[in-house]
Amino acid sequence: MRRAAGVMSFAKIKRPALVALGVDTLAIFLAALDVWLVIPEKAQPYSIYLSGAACLGLAFRRKLPFLAVIATVPGFLAGWSQLAAMIALGFLATRKQMHWQTWTGFALIFTCRFVQWPLPDFVELSWREHVLDGIYGVIVAGMPVAIGLLVGARTEISQKLSELAASRDRERRFHADAVRAEERARLAREMHDVVSHQITLIAMQAGALQAQTTDPRSLETAQVIRKLSTKTLEELRSLVSVLRSGSEDDGPRPGINELDRLIRGSDVPVHLTVERIPELLPSQVSAAAYRTVQECLTNVHKHAPGATATIRIQGEHGSLKVEIRNERARTPGAALPSGGHGLTGLAERARLLGGSFETADTEDGGFRVRARYPLDR
């Protein structure tokens, strides 16, 4: 148990932290190896200690980069920790870029490379040796600074490119939203000018027929037509309002709870079975199930008049399953116009919700529709 707990606690360490720890360990190891390879056998003890302290100072280069550079100065000036000083200066330049701490660190490392220890030996050098030491000092101190500035510039460019890409994505989304808004407005105008006008005429004609007829059957038919036309017109106006407002909602969403009213007004014999429906049903799934039943009953009324429809709605394994079967047509009926887009729209709705949609002919000459909508969205 203790071993398992230890493995779990180690797994909680983030990968970037492990990479940073590995890089710091490698830097300290290389700096110590550099000191060990160049230190003479009869070196003064204080120079060894200062060099070791300079190597260990690299452990603080992430949190305190400027102090890490200062910690390497004694070991470089009076010892042999040149690589440690260069590593610390390069990281300081990467973090601070053109800050005064970078140029102060450059001056300190240049001084450590230019000045020879002990000082009497430095004074005795010739001017040629001073010039060479100055050139090497510029290289030793300038190379880490140059690399650090390049790394910092690359990081800054990467950030700018990321910001540019994000800005471009935002502009793309804004453009797509504008195109969608224009298309929604166009659809709203067409629906209002054409469809709404036609449905209003149907309702008016049904009202006129209702006022003029005395036949009970014709009167009942006129009342049904007027009622359906009025309801359709209300839903259409609500949809037009949604389209004009640009809302992400799909408009009015009748759900499974309204299936009884839908079936009563469908003029189709229906056997309905509902099993294991969750109490909290997502509104999109409930609306999709309602629209599926609505479209199937409409198709039965249009293409199989007199046929009985069997509807089964079942909640099972984290999904809602809807199956509608109908027999073959019992009575001949006039062919009604059909664009074939109803079932296509239901299939697209199912795919958008992450479900499935299937249609097939049955052996008795009827038709079957199966839809499945996941509930864990």
C-alpha positions in Angstrom: 0.0 0.0 0.0 2.8 2.4 0.8 4.5 1.7 -2.5 1.3 2.3 -4.4 0.8 5.6 -2.6 4.3 6.6 -3.4 3.8 5.8 -7.1 0.5 7.8 -7.1 2.2 10.9 -5.5 5.0 10.7 -8.0 2.5 10.5 -10.9 1.0 13.8 -9.7 4.2 15.7 -10.5 3.7 17.5 -13.7 5.8 16.7 -16.7 7.1 20.2 -17.2 8.4 20.1 -13.6 10.3 16.9 -14.3 11.8 18.4 -17.5 12.9 21.5 -15.6 14.5 19.4 -12.8 16.3 17.3 -15.4 17.6 20.4 -17.2 18.9 22.0 -13.9 20.6 18.7 -12.9 22.3 18.5 -16.3 23.5 22.1 -16.1 25.0 21.6 -12.6 26.6 18.4 -13.7 28.2 20.0 -16.8 29.4 22.9 -14.8 31.0 20.7 -12.2 32.5 18.5 -14.9 34.0 21.6 -16.5 35.6 22.6 -13.1 36.9 19.1 -12.5 38.5 18.8 -15.9 40.5 22.1 -15.7 41.4 22.4 -12.0 45.1 21.9 -11.3 46.4 19.4 -8.8 47.9 22.1 -6.5 44.9 24.4 -6.5 44.1 26.6 -3.5 41.3 25.2 -1.3 39.4 28.5 -1.4 39.3 28.4 -5.3 37.8 24.9 -5.2 35.1 25.9 -2.7 34.3 29.0 -4.7 34.0 27.0 -7.9 31.8 24.4 -6.2 29.6 27.2 -4.9 29.3 28.7 -8.4 28.1 25.3 -9.7 25.5 24.9 -7.0 24.3 28.5 -7.6 22.8 27.3 -10.9 20.1 25.7 -8.8 18.6 29.1 -8.2 18.8 30.4 -11.8 15.1 30.0 -12.4 13.7 31.9 -9.4 16.7 34.3 -8.8 18.6 34.5 -12.1 20.5 37.7 -11.3 21.6 36.4 -7.9 22.7 33.2 -9.6 25.0 35.2 -11.9 26.5 37.0 -8.9 27.0 33.7 -7.1 29.1 32.4 -10.0 31.4 35.5 -10.1 33.8 34.6 -7.3 34.1 31.0 -8.6 34.9 32.4 -12.1 37.2 35.2 -11.0 39.2 33.2 -8.4 38.5 29.7 -9.6 37.6 27.7 -12.8 33.8 27.9 -13.0 33.6 29.6 -16.4 30.8 27.3 -17.8 28.7 27.9 -14.7 28.9 31.6 -15.2 28.0 31.4 -18.9 25.0 29.2 -18.2 23.7 31.6 -15.5 24.2 34.6 -17.7 22.5 33.0 -20.7 19.4 32.2 -18.6 19.4 35.7 -17.1 19.4 37.2 -20.7 16.6 34.9 -21.7 14.4 36.0 -18.8 15.3 39.7 -18.6 16.2 40.4 -22.2 17.4 44.1 -22.5 17.0 44.7 -18.7 19.9 46.4 -16.8 20.5 43.2 -14.9 21.5 41.5 -18.2 24.1 44.2 -19.0 25.4 44.2 -15.4 25.8 40.4 -15.6 27.6 40.9 -19.0 30.0 43.3 -17.4 30.7 41.0 -14.4 31.4 38.0 -16.5 33.5 40.0 -18.9 35.5 41.3 -15.9 36.0 37.8 -14.6 37.3 36.6 -17.9 39.5 39.7 -18.6 41.0 40.0 -15.1 43.5 37.3 -14.1 43.7 36.0 -10.5 45.8 36.7 -8.5 46.0 40.4 -9.4 49.8 40.7 -9.4 49.9 38.2 -12.2 47.3 40.3 -14.1 49.4 43.4 -13.8 52.4 41.7 -15.2 50.7 40.7 -18.4 51.7 42.5 -21.7 49.3 44.7 -23.7 48.9 41.9 -26.3 47.7 39.5 -23.6 45.3 42.2 -22.3 43.9 42.6 -25.8 43.5 38.9 -26.2 41.9 38.5 -22.8 39.5 41.4 -23.7 38.5 39.7 -27.0 37.9 36.4 -25.2 36.0 38.2 -22.4 33.6 39.7 -25.0 33.1 36.2 -26.5 32.6 34.5 -23.2 30.2 37.1 -21.9 28.6 38.0 -25.2 27.7 34.6 -26.5 25.3 33.7 -23.6 23.7 37.1 -23.9 23.2 36.7 -27.6 21.8 33.3 -27.3 19.5 34.4 -24.5 18.3 37.4 -26.5 17.6 35.1 -29.5 15.7 32.6 -27.4 13.6 35.5 -25.8 12.9 37.0 -29.2 11.8 33.6 -30.5 9.5 33.2 -27.5 8.1 36.6 -28.1 7.6 35.9 -31.8 5.8 32.7 -30.9 3.5 34.5 -28.6 2.8 37.1 -31.2 2.0 34.4 -33.8 -0.3 32.7 -31.3 -2.1 36.0 -30.7 -2.3 36.6 -34.4 -3.7 33.1 -35.0 -6.3 33.7 -32.2 -7.2 37.0 -33.7 -7.6 35.5 -37.1 -9.8 32.8 -35.6 -11.9 35.4 -33.9 -12.3 37.3 -37.2 -13.3 34.1 -38.9 -15.9 33.4 -36.3 -17.2 37.0 -36.5 -17.4 36.6 -40.3 -19.2 33.3 -39.9 -21.6 34.8 -37.4 -22.3 37.7 -39.8 -23.0 35.3 -42.6 -25.3 33.3 -40.4 -27.1 36.4 -39.2 -27.6 37.5 -42.8 -28.9 34.1 -43.8 -31.2 33.9 -40.8 -32.6 37.3 -41.6 -33.2 36.2 -45.2 -34.9 33.0 -44.1 -37.0 35.0 -41.6 -38.2 37.4 -44.4 -39.1 34.5 -46.7 -40.9 32.6 -44.0 -42.8 35.7 -43.0 -43.6 36.9 -46.5 -44.5 33.5 -48.1 -45.2 30.7 -45.6 -46.9 32.9 -43.0 -49.0 34.5 -45.6 -50.2 31.1 -47.0 -51.0 29.7 -43.6 -52.9 32.8 -42.7 -55.0 32.4 -45.9 -55.6 28.7 -45.0 -56.8 29.7 -41.6 -59.1 32.4 -43.1 -60.6 30.0 -45.6 -61.2 27.5 -42.9 -62.9 30.2 -40.8 -65.1 31.1 -43.7 -66.0 27.5 -44.4 -66.8 27.1 -40.7 -69.2 30.1 -40.8 -70.9 29.0 -44.0 -71.3 25.2 -43.7 -74.1 23.4 -41.9 -72.8 19.9 -42.4 -71.4 18.6 -39.1 -68.6 16.6 -40.7 -67.5 19.6 -42.8 -67.8 21.9 -39.8 -65.5 19.6 -37.7 -63.0 19.4 -40.5 -63.0 23.2 -40.9 -62.5 23.6 -37.1 -59.5 21.2 -37.2 -58.0 23.0 -40.2 -58.4 26.4 -38.5 -57.0 25.1 -35.2 -53.9 23.5 -36.9 -53.3 26.5 -39.0 -53.5 28.9 -36.0 -51.1 26.7 -34.0 -48.7 26.4 -37.0 -48.8 30.1 -37.5 -47.9 30.8 -33.9 -44.9 28.4 -34.0 -43.9 30.0 -37.3 -44.0 33.5 -35.9 -42.0 32.3 -32.9 -39.4 30.8 -35.3 -39.3 34.0 -37.3 -38.7 36.0 -34.1 -35.8 33.7 -33.1 -34.3 34.0 -36.6 -34.4 37.7 -36.5 -32.9 37.9 -33.0 -30.0 35.7 -33.9 -30.5 33.5 -30.8 -28.7 30.2 -30.7 -31.9 28.6 -29.6 -33.8 26.6 -32.2 -37.1 28.2 -31.3 -40.0 26.6 -29.5 -39.3 23.2 -28.3 -42.3 21.0 -27.6 -41.3 17.8 -25.8 -42.4 14.3 -25.0 -44.9 15.6 -22.5 -46.9 17.0 -25.4 -47.1 13.8 -27.3 -50.7 13.1 -26.2 -51.9 16.3 -27.6 -50.0 15.7 -30.8 -51.4 12.2 -31.2 -55.0 13.4 -30.6 -54.7 16.0 -33.4 -52.9 13.7 -35.9 -56.0 11.9 -37.2 -53.9 8.7 -37.2 -54.6 5.5 -35.1 -51.7 5.2 -32.7 -50.5 2.7 -30.1 -48.1 4.5 -27.8 -45.7 2.9 -25.3 -43.4 4.9 -23.1 -40.9 3.1 -20.8 -38.2 4.2 -18.4 -38.1 7.9 -19.3 -35.7 9.8 -17.1 -37.2 12.6 -15.0 -34.6 15.1 -16.1 -34.7 14.7 -19.9 -32.5 17.2 -21.9 -34.6 19.6 -23.8 -32.8 19.0 -27.1 -33.4 15.2 -26.8 -37.0 15.7 -25.8 -37.6 18.1 -28.7 -35.9 15.7 -31.1 -38.1 12.8 -30.0 -41.2 15.0 -30.4 -40.2 16.1 -33.9 -39.5 12.5 -34.8 -42.9 11.3 -33.8 -44.5 14.4 -35.4 -42.8 13.9 -38.8 -43.6 10.1 -38.8 -47.3 10.7 -38.1 -47.4 13.3 -40.8 -45.8 10.8 -43.2 -48.3 8.1 -42.2 -51.2 10.5 -42.8 -49.8 11.5 -46.2 -48.5 8.2 -47.5 -50.4 5.5 -45.6 -53.9 6.7 -44.9 -55.9 4.5 -42.6 -52.8 2.7 -41.3 -52.1 2.3 -37.6 -48.9 3.6 -36.2 -47.1 2.0 -33.3 -44.8 4.3 -31.3 -42.4 3.0 -28.7 -40.2 5.4 -26.6 -37.7 3.8 -24.3 -34.9 5.0 -22.1 -32.1 2.5 -22.0 -28.3 2.5 -21.4 -27.9 6.3 -21.3 -29.9 6.9 -24.4 -33.5 7.6 -25.5 -34.7 5.2 -28.2 -37.7 6.1 -30.4 -39.3 3.6 -32.8 -42.3 4.3 -35.0 -43.8 1.6 -37.2 -46.8 1.8 -39.5 -48.8 -0.6 -41.5 -49.4 -0.3 -45.2 -52.1 2.0 -46.4 -55.7 0.9 -45.6 -57.6 3.4 -47.7 -56.6 5.0 -51.0 -55.7 8.7 -50.7 -54.8 11.5 -52.9 -51.0 12.1 -53.3 -49.8 14.9 -51.2 -46.7 17.0 -52.1 -43.5 15.9 -50.4 -40.0 17.2 -50.7 -38.4 14.3 -48.9 -36.6 16.6 -46.5 -38.4 15.6 -43.3 -36.6 12.4 -42.7 -33.3 14.0 -43.8 -33.8 16.7 -41.3 -34.4 14.1 -38.6 -31.3 12.3 -39.5 -29.2 15.5 -39.3 -30.7 16.4 -36.0 -29.8 12.9 -34.6 -26.2 13.2 -35.8 -25.9 16.7 -34.3 -27.0 15.2 -31.0 -24.5 12.3 -31.3 -27.2 9.7 -32.0 -28.3 7.6 -34.9 -31.3 7.4 -37.3 -32.4 4.5 -39.4 -35.3 3.9 -41.8 -36.5 0.7 -43.4 -39.5 -0.9 -45.1 -41.2 -3.7 -43.1 -42.2 -7.1 -44.4 -45.9 -6.3 -44.3 -45.5 -3.3 -46.6 -45.2 -0.7 -43.9 -42.4 1.5 -42.8 -40.2 1.7 -39.7 -38.2 4.6 -38.2 -35.6 4.1 -35.4 -33.8 6.9 -33.7 -31.4 7.0 -30.7 -30.4 10.1 -28.8 -27.7 10.0 -26.1 -28.7 11.5 -22.7 -25.2 12.3 -21.4 -24.6 15.6 -23.3 
